[in-house]
């Protein structure tokens, strides 16, 4: 399940008021989520949660659920 905190970061970076993000939502399904905005989203998540993503982790993200799982793993360790 996508946390409200993560959802708000993504929507804020994409300048969207609302969008139904789910575990299976992929970047191409979200208006404005392109490669450049992806970098901004990841940077904002890293700053907000005090974590760092490795390149190999980022490459493996297929959807928002994968991103949430990575955040959960890093914030619990």
N, CA and C atoms as an extended XYZ file, in Angstrom:
231
Properties=species:S:1:pos:R:3:atomname:S:1:resname:S:1:resid:I:1 pbc="F F F"
N         0.847       -1.192        0.000 N   UNK     1
C         0.000        0.000        0.000 CA  UNK     1
C         0.890        1.254        0.000 C   UNK     1
N         0.520        2.202       -0.801 N   UNK     2
C         1.302        3.431       -0.924 CA  UNK     2
C         0.979        4.357        0.255 C   UNK     2
N         2.021        4.834        0.923 N   UNK     3
C         1.802        5.732        2.056 CA  UNK     3
C         1.371        7.114        1.556 C   UNK     3
N         0.614        7.791        2.375 N   UNK     4
C         0.194        9.151        2.021 CA  UNK     4
C         1.406       10.057        1.849 C   UNK     4
N         2.413        9.838        2.667 N   UNK     5
C         3.633       10.663        2.605 CA  UNK     5
C         4.310       10.511        1.244 C   UNK     5
N         4.469        9.270        0.782 N   UNK     6
C         5.099        9.042       -0.519 CA  UNK     6
C         4.233        9.603       -1.640 C   UNK     6
N         2.941        9.365       -1.561 N   UNK     7
C         2.026        9.873       -2.582 CA  UNK     7
C         2.113       11.394       -2.683 C   UNK     7
N         2.156       12.077       -1.562 N   UNK     8
C         2.211       13.543       -1.577 CA  UNK     8
C         3.518       14.046       -2.180 C   UNK     8
N         4.615       13.363       -1.901 N   UNK     9
C         5.904       13.754       -2.497 CA  UNK     9
C         5.826       13.641       -4.017 C   UNK     9
N         5.321       12.522       -4.499 N   UNK    10
C         5.225       12.301       -5.942 CA  UNK    10
C         4.310       13.344       -6.585 C   UNK    10
N         3.139       13.532       -6.012 N   UNK    11
C         2.190       14.499       -6.590 CA  UNK    11
C         2.736       15.925       -6.554 C   UNK    11
N         3.420       16.278       -5.467 N   UNK    12
C         4.001       17.620       -5.359 CA  UNK    12
C         5.059       17.832       -6.435 C   UNK    12
N         5.915       16.835       -6.649 N   UNK    13
C         6.962       16.948       -7.662 CA  UNK    13
C         6.393       17.045       -9.073 C   UNK    13
N         5.265       16.383       -9.296 N   UNK    14
C         4.636       16.402      -10.620 CA  UNK    14
C         3.625       17.535      -10.777 C   UNK    14
N         3.466       18.316       -9.710 N   UNK    15
C         2.522       19.437       -9.707 CA  UNK    15
C         1.097       18.977      -10.047 C   UNK    15
N         0.709       17.867       -9.432 N   UNK    16
C        -0.643       17.328       -9.604 CA  UNK    16
C        -1.407       17.500       -8.296 C   UNK    16
N        -2.662       17.898       -8.393 N   UNK    17
C        -3.487       18.027       -7.197 CA  UNK    17
C        -3.859       16.667       -6.634 C   UNK    17
N        -4.156       15.739       -7.526 N   UNK    18
C        -4.518       14.398       -7.100 CA  UNK    18
C        -4.357       13.448       -8.275 C   UNK    18
N        -4.056       12.217       -7.958 N   UNK    19
C        -3.973       11.162       -8.960 CA  UNK    19
C        -4.035        9.848       -8.200 C   UNK    19
N        -4.798        8.871       -8.687 N   UNK    20
C        -4.965        7.613       -7.959 CA  UNK    20
C        -3.750        6.684       -8.082 C   UNK    20
N        -2.739        6.913       -7.265 N   UNK    21
C        -1.557        6.060       -7.271 CA  UNK    21
C        -1.840        4.770       -6.516 C   UNK    21
N        -1.452        3.649       -7.099 N   UNK    22
C        -1.584        2.348       -6.452 CA  UNK    22
C        -0.242        1.629       -6.544 C   UNK    22
N        -0.157        0.459       -5.942 N   UNK    23
C         1.074       -0.326       -6.001 CA  UNK    23
C         1.492       -0.635       -7.433 C   UNK    23
N         0.535       -0.788       -8.310 N   UNK    24
C         0.839       -1.197       -9.681 CA  UNK    24
C         0.966       -0.028      -10.661 C   UNK    24
N         0.814        1.194      -10.178 N   UNK    25
C         0.950        2.357      -11.053 CA  UNK    25
C         2.398        2.482      -11.528 C   UNK    25
N         2.575        2.593      -12.836 N   UNK    26
C         3.904        2.783      -13.432 CA  UNK    26
C         4.022        4.222      -13.931 C   UNK    26
N         5.236        4.705      -13.992 N   UNK    27
C         5.488        6.094      -14.378 CA  UNK    27
C         4.762        6.528      -15.662 C   UNK    27
N         4.757        5.723      -16.731 N   UNK    28
C         4.089        6.162      -17.963 CA  UNK    28
C         2.580        6.406      -17.809 C   UNK    28
N         1.995        5.884      -16.742 N   UNK    29
C         0.560        6.062      -16.515 CA  UNK    29
C         0.229        7.389      -15.831 C   UNK    29
N         1.257        8.083      -15.350 N   UNK    30
C         1.040        9.304      -14.570 CA  UNK    30
C         1.424       10.517      -15.419 C   UNK    30
N         0.510       11.496      -15.551 N   UNK    31
C         0.809       12.695      -16.340 CA  UNK    31
C         2.066       13.414      -15.827 C   UNK    31
N         2.990       13.675      -16.739 N   UNK    32
C         4.181       14.442      -16.400 CA  UNK    32
C         5.326       13.638      -15.811 C   UNK    32
N         5.137       12.338      -15.582 N   UNK    33
C         6.209       11.529      -14.988 CA  UNK    33
C         7.096       11.014      -16.113 C   UNK    33
N         8.141       11.761      -16.399 N   UNK    34
C         9.103       11.377      -17.426 CA  UNK    34
C        10.465       11.159      -16.770 C   UNK    34
N        11.483       10.955      -17.552 N   UNK    35
C        12.804       10.653      -16.982 CA  UNK    35
C        13.360       11.793      -16.146 C   UNK    35
N        13.121       13.017      -16.568 N   UNK    36
C        13.619       14.161      -15.803 CA  UNK    36
C        12.867       14.321      -14.482 C   UNK    36
N        11.554       14.217      -14.522 N   UNK    37
C        10.787       14.337      -13.278 CA  UNK    37
C        11.072       13.161      -12.351 C   UNK    37
N        11.424       12.013      -12.921 N   UNK    38
C        11.765       10.834      -12.117 CA  UNK    38
C        12.952       11.135      -11.198 C   UNK    38
N        13.943       11.813      -11.746 N   UNK    39
C        15.118       12.187      -10.956 CA  UNK    39
C        14.706       13.113       -9.806 C   UNK    39
N        13.849       14.082      -10.095 N   UNK    40
C        13.365       14.995       -9.054 CA  UNK    40
C        12.562       14.285       -7.982 C   UNK    40
N        11.739       13.329       -8.400 N   UNK    41
C        10.942       12.558       -7.444 CA  UNK    41
C        11.854       11.763       -6.521 C   UNK    41
N        12.836       11.079       -7.095 N   UNK    42
C        13.749       10.284       -6.271 CA  UNK    42
C        14.550       11.162       -5.321 C   UNK    42
N        15.007       12.315       -5.802 N   UNK    43
C        15.765       13.233       -4.936 CA  UNK    43
C        14.893       13.743       -3.789 C   UNK    43
N        13.639       14.060       -4.076 N   UNK    44
C        12.730       14.542       -3.035 CA  UNK    44
C        12.440       13.447       -2.006 C   UNK    44
N        12.304       12.210       -2.468 N   UNK    45
C        12.071       11.089       -1.551 CA  UNK    45
C        13.298       10.878       -0.671 C   UNK    45
N        14.465       10.902       -1.268 N   UNK    46
C        15.693       10.736       -0.490 CA  UNK    46
C        15.811       11.808        0.585 C   UNK    46
N        15.529       13.029        0.227 N   UNK    47
C        15.620       14.134        1.188 CA  UNK    47
C        14.578       13.988        2.298 C   UNK    47
N        13.345       13.710        1.924 N   UNK    48
C        12.246       13.606        2.894 CA  UNK    48
C        12.463       12.481        3.904 C   UNK    48
N        12.931       11.334        3.417 N   UNK    49
C        13.083       10.168        4.282 CA  UNK    49
C        14.504        9.993        4.826 C   UNK    49
N        15.448       10.811        4.372 N   UNK    50
C        16.830       10.689        4.834 CA  UNK    50
C        17.477        9.384        4.387 C   UNK    50
N        17.215        8.999        3.147 N   UNK    51
C        17.748        7.751        2.603 CA  UNK    51
C        18.471        8.032        1.285 C   UNK    51
N        19.162        7.015        0.772 N   UNK    52
C        19.810        7.129       -0.531 CA  UNK    52
C        19.496        5.871       -1.336 C   UNK    52
N        19.185        6.069       -2.599 N   UNK    53
C        18.958        4.948       -3.505 CA  UNK    53
C        20.222        4.688       -4.302 C   UNK    53
N        20.504        3.421       -4.537 N   UNK    54
C        21.607        3.048       -5.419 CA  UNK    54
C        21.058        2.928       -6.836 C   UNK    54
N        21.905        3.141       -7.803 N   UNK    55
C        21.492        3.082       -9.201 CA  UNK    55
C        20.846        1.737       -9.543 C   UNK    55
N        21.436        0.652       -9.070 N   UNK    56
C        20.877       -0.673       -9.375 CA  UNK    56
C        19.488       -0.849       -8.778 C   UNK    56
N        19.223       -0.239       -7.640 N   UNK    57
C        17.883       -0.300       -7.059 CA  UNK    57
C        16.894        0.429       -7.949 C   UNK    57
N        17.255        1.611       -8.357 N   UNK    58
C        16.370        2.459       -9.155 CA  UNK    58
C        16.020        1.778      -10.478 C   UNK    58
N        16.993        1.139      -11.084 N   UNK    59
C        16.766        0.458      -12.358 CA  UNK    59
C        15.710       -0.647      -12.214 C   UNK    59
N        15.648       -1.264      -11.051 N   UNK    60
C        14.726       -2.381      -10.823 CA  UNK    60
C        13.297       -1.944      -10.509 C   UNK    60
N        13.079       -0.662      -10.198 N   UNK    61
C        11.727       -0.199       -9.889 CA  UNK    61
C        10.841       -0.329      -11.124 C   UNK    61
N         9.749       -1.072      -10.987 N   UNK    62
C         8.805       -1.237      -12.094 CA  UNK    62
C         7.530       -0.423      -11.882 C   UNK    62
N         7.254       -0.095      -10.614 N   UNK    63
C         6.022        0.628      -10.295 CA  UNK    63
C         6.152        1.313       -8.937 C   UNK    63
N         5.115        2.001       -8.541 N   UNK    64
C         5.139        2.752       -7.285 CA  UNK    64
C         5.255        1.801       -6.088 C   UNK    64
N         4.704        0.605       -6.214 N   UNK    65
C         4.818       -0.381       -5.141 CA  UNK    65
C         6.272       -0.766       -4.875 C   UNK    65
N         7.067       -0.909       -5.930 N   UNK    66
C         8.491       -1.210       -5.774 CA  UNK    66
C         9.202       -0.057       -5.074 C   UNK    66
N         8.841        1.148       -5.437 N   UNK    67
C         9.421        2.335       -4.813 CA  UNK    67
C         9.059        2.388       -3.324 C   UNK    67
N         7.806        2.117       -3.005 N   UNK    68
C         7.364        2.110       -1.610 CA  UNK    68
C         8.099        1.031       -0.818 C   UNK    68
N         8.265       -0.145       -1.409 N   UNK    69
C         8.968       -1.237       -0.733 CA  UNK    69
C        10.416       -0.857       -0.425 C   UNK    69
N        11.062       -0.168       -1.362 N   UNK    70
C        12.453        0.258       -1.142 CA  UNK    70
C        12.525        1.291       -0.026 C   UNK    70
N        11.573        2.229       -0.001 N   UNK    71
C        11.539        3.228        1.062 CA  UNK    71
C        11.320        2.538        2.407 C   UNK    71
N        10.368        1.614        2.455 N   UNK    72
C        10.082        0.894        3.696 CA  UNK    72
C        11.305        0.142        4.206 C   UNK    72
N        11.995       -0.531        3.302 N   UNK    73
C        13.179       -1.300        3.674 CA  UNK    73
C        14.269       -0.399        4.235 C   UNK    73
N        14.487        0.733        3.585 N   UNK    74
C        15.558        1.633        4.014 CA  UNK    74
C        15.226        2.388        5.301 C   UNK    74
N        13.971        2.649        5.546 N   UNK    75
C        13.614        3.397        6.746 CA  UNK    75
C        13.477        2.492        7.961 C   UNK    75
N        13.433        1.183        7.748 N   UNK    76
C        13.316        0.246        8.858 CA  UNK    76
C        14.636       -0.390        9.230 C   UNK    76
N        15.679       -0.147        8.442 N   UNK    77
C        16.970       -0.764        8.745 CA  UNK    77
C        17.879        0.160        9.504 C   UNK    77
